[in-house]
Amino acid sequence: MAIRDALLAEYDHEMGTTRRLLARVPDDRLSWRPHPKSMTLGGLATHLANLPAWGGAILNGASFDLAGAPPALETETSCAAVLVRFDEASRRTRGWMDRTDAEYAAPWRLERGGHQMFSLPRVAAFKMFVINHIIHHRGQLSVYLRLNDVLVPSIYGPTADET
């Protein structure tokens, strides 16, 4: 099996699960946060919706320099806007995933101010910065939803809300 095929299967599954969770974000709770140091619910949902877009920097270039990173996103003002951002980012990134095994195995670097922080095969960087990062923040979002009495959909099996 090609790296692309395995990665697409994982990507499609995780994006579907993530979208189901994002669809539960209540518009009237976007400013809620569990702790003063935590992101707001809307900020977390916006960040999560944008994470697939990071695939472009990994799949379409040999490196990314954090010194040139764009400023933080404005928090979306509705669940519908979050879903539009997520759908666009995940669709665009999926299109970029049509790569050969050699392209996925090629080294990719993360830099800061022109200095290399580390280098990984492109497939490992994609899994770490896109898929695993999404899974991490999706876990946070499921807790945020639970704390706001929002029913949590199935993620890797039934939840207490969907048996």
N, C-alpha and C positions, 0 to 999 in steps of 0.2 A: 504494500500500500504506500502510495506517495505521501510525503509529509503534508502536502496541500490537502489531500482528502481527509486525513485524520484531523488536521487543524480546522478545516471547514465544518466537520461534524461537531467538534467541540464548540466552535464559535457559534454555530447556529443554535445549538442547545442552550448555551449560556445566554445568548442574546434574547431568546424566547422567554426564558425564565426571568431575566432582568426586566423585560418589557411588562410581563404580568405584574411584577412587584411595583414598577413605576406607575402603572395604571391605577394603583390603589392610593396614591398620594392625594390626601384631601386638600383642596384649594384653601380651605379656611384655617389650615394649620401650618402653612408654609413658613411662618416666622417662629414656630416653636423650636426649642432646642432643649436637650436633656440636661445641659450643664453650660455655664457661661463660656467655657473654653471650647465647646462643641459647635460644629456647623449647625445652621438652622436646617430644618427639614427641607425647605425649598433649596437651600444652598447645596445640601447633600444630593438631592434629586438632580439638580442641574449638573453638578460635577459628574455624577454617575451617567447621566445622559450624554455627556460630552466625551467620556473616556474612550469609546470606540474610535473617535477621530484621531487619537494618538497613534493609531495604526498607520496613518499616512507617513508620519515621520520615520517610522521603522521600516515599512515596506517600500517606501519610495526614495530612501536615501541611505547613505552609508553611515551617517552619524546624525546626532542632534546635539546642539549646544544650548544648554540651559540659559546661558546669558542672553540668548535671543528669544526666549520663551515669551509668548503673548501675556498680557496682563490677565488677572483673574476674571472669570466670566461674571457678568451681571446675573443675579439669580432670576430664574424664570418666574413669572407671576401666576402661572396656572399649571395644573397637571397636563392639560392639552398642549401647552407650549413645551413642557418637558418631553412629552412623547414625540412631538414633531422633531425636536432636536435629536433625540435618541434615534428615531427612525432614519433620519437623514444621515447621521454619523455612522450608524451600523450598516446601512445599505452601501454607502460610499466605501467604507473600509472593506466590506465583503468583496466588492468589485476589485479592490487592489490585491486581494489574496490569491489571485491566479498567478502563482509563481512556481518555478521548477524547484526540485529538491536542492539543486546547487545554489539557487538564489536564497532559499531558506537557510541553508548551511553557511552562507557567506557571513563574515564578521560584521557586526554593527557596533558602533561606539556611542557612549554617552560622554559628553564633554561639558566643561564649565569654563567659559572664558578661553576656549581654545586648548585647554588641558584635558587630556583623556582621564575620565574617572574610572571607566572599565569598558571592556569589550566582551561581547557574547555573540554566539551565532544568532542570526536574525530571528529564527524561529523561537529561540529561548527568550530573546528580548520582547517579542510580540506576546508570548504567553505571560511573561512577568508583568509588563507594563500595561497590557490591555486586558487579557482574560483574567489573570489572577487579581489584578487591581480592581476590576469590576466585581469579582466575587467577594473581595474584601469589603468594598463599600456597600454591596448588596446586603451583606450580613448586617452592617450597621443600619441600613434602611429598614430591614425586617424588625430590628429592635425598636427603632423609632416608631414604626407603625404599631407594633404591639403596645408600646407605652401610650399610644393615642387611641387605643381600642379599635384599631382598624384591622379587619380580618386579613391574616397573612396567607397568601396563596402557597400552593405546593412549590417547593424549591427542588429538593432531591427526594421527595416523598411527601406523604401527607403531613400537614401541620396540625396543630391542635385545633385549628379553625376548619380544616377540610379533611375529615377522616373518611 
